[in-house]
Amino acid sequence: MYFKRTLSKFLQAASKTFPVIFITGPRQVGKTTLLEHSSVEDRAYVTLDDPQIRLLAKNDPAMFFQRYQAPLLIDEVQYAPELFSYIKMIADKEKRTGMFWLTGSQQFHLMKNISESLAGRVAILDLQGLSQGEKFNKPIQQPFLPANNLEKVADLDLKSVYEIILKGSYPALYAREDVDRRLFYSSYLRTYLERDVRDLLKISDEQKFITFLQVAAARTGQLLNYADIARDVSVSQNTIKSWISILQTSGLIYLLQPYYNNITSRAIKTPKLYFLDTGLCCYLTGWNTSETLETSAMSGAIFETYVVSEIIKSYWHNGKQIQIYFYRDKEKKEIDILIEENGKLYPIEIKKSANPSTKDIKNFSVLDSISKPKGQGAIICFSNNYLPLNKDVTIIPVSYL
């Protein structure tokens, strides 16, 4: 079963502009499937997962491109960075757009190679798991912003949202109803460890890394504290910093940076950690049912994680980068999300509530001391109604993400 992806529209436009398209993201989010369904021409396909093809690509790139000619889709290109200089030469010689479509499941050293070797010739696109709209066959063709005209994706209540949160966003989980969620994530973690992490980090104690993943998942939506995580995992802070970097560059987590400037010097400068797939986060923290998750102490943090992830995906899947922050100062005044767009700051509060009030947005006033103009604010919550809270803030049901 194929789910229509929001990124498809931008992919088509980018492919008419650049000779090379590179889609990056975690494993199994549908990168290759998206490209296969987006191609309107007879495009050859080759995967470097095949050991023999990978060996040819690494040892004899010239022969590789004689055997596999453009237009060409190369899957898992990170295994043969030797191809990049040849792709550059071919693109410069033939001067055609859409010649090479590339995918890479992990970015560790790949992004530097891509940006240096193919500067000005490549469009780099980020793909995550299915967005809320994509799950309901309603890919949203605009990034989220409180000032935009939003449409309801589906009728979602508290129970159905937490079922989606528990299940996660990987397409394989939605392709069939009989997919075992726990078996899928168990296999996913094993593949991630064996193919993306072990050799790069030279991990001697795999169980320590699994413990680290569980400890990090339990802290989703919280300020990143390397010392606390290091203590709980019984490794050094430098090791935790290295492992956090791996999760970030492989697209499993997002570090939401705090907003501060000279005027807001009292703001803290520590990022917050968010898992980008709530299903993986729930699996790592041991939640087996949406009912127990919804009533747990983690309920608010995992809902916040879900909303942050959906907002980020709404930008990345439209081919755009997002300037997204949070605000928290030393007096613990906090705004969950600030989106900076067109010179304005858009404040957003995330509440696990069906009846938000003006008390929930009292901290929006801290923005009055910041020189940037303030855009329309929002409360994302479980309300049934999309309506103004006041003239400056809109109540947005989670079903509109």
Stockholm file with secondary structure:
# STOCKHOLM 1.0

chainA/1-401         MYFKRTLSKFLQAASKTFPVIFITGPRQVGKTTLLEHSSVEDRAYVTLDDPQIRLLAKNDPAMFFQRYQAPLLIDEVQYAPELFSYIKMIADKEKRTGMFWLTGSQQFHLMKNISESLAGRVAILDLQGLSQGEKFNKPIQQPFLPANNLEKVADLDLKSVYEIILKGSYPALYAREDVDRRLFYSSYLRTYLERDVRDLLKISDEQKFITFLQVAAARTGQLLNYADIARDVSVSQNTIKSWISILQTSGLIYLLQPYYNNITSRAIKTPKLYFLDTGLCCYLTGWNTSETLETSAMSGAIFETYVVSEIIKSYWHNGKQIQIYFYRDKEKKEIDILIEENGKLYPIEIKKSANPSTKDIKNFSVLDSISKPKGQGAIICFSNNYLPLNKDVTIIPVSYL
#=GR chainA/1-401 SS CCCCCTHHHHHHHHHTTCSEEEEECSTTSSHHHHHHHHCCSCCEEEETTSHHHHHHHHHCHHHHHHHSCSSEEEESGGGCTTHHHHHHHHHHHHCCTTCEEEEESCCTTHHHHHHHHSTTTEEEEECCSCCHHHHTTCCCCSCCCTTSCCCCCSCCCHHHHHHHHHHCSCTHHHHCTTCCHHHHHHHHHHHHIIIIIHHHHTCSCHHHHHHHHHHHHHTTTEECCHHHHHHHHTSCHHHHHHHHHHHHHTTSEEEEEECCCSTTTTBCCCCEEEESCHHHHHHHTTCCCHHHHHTSTTHHHHHHHHHHHHHHHHHHTTTCCCCEEEEEBTTCCEEEEEEEETTEEEEEEECSCSSCCGGGGGGGGGGGGSSSCBCCEEEEESCSCCEESSSSEEEEEGGGC
#=GC SS_cons         CCCCCTHHHHHHHHHTTCSEEEEECSTTSSHHHHHHHHCCSCCEEEETTSHHHHHHHHHCHHHHHHHSCSSEEEESGGGCTTHHHHHHHHHHHHCCTTCEEEEESCCTTHHHHHHHHSTTTEEEEECCSCCHHHHTTCCCCSCCCTTSCCCCCSCCCHHHHHHHHHHCSCTHHHHCTTCCHHHHHHHHHHHHIIIIIHHHHTCSCHHHHHHHHHHHHHTTTEECCHHHHHHHHTSCHHHHHHHHHHHHHTTSEEEEEECCCSTTTTBCCCCEEEESCHHHHHHHTTCCCHHHHHTSTTHHHHHHHHHHHHHHHHHHTTTCCCCEEEEEBTTCCEEEEEEEETTEEEEEEECSCSSCCGGGGGGGGGGGGSSSCBCCEEEEESCSCCEESSSSEEEEEGGGC
//
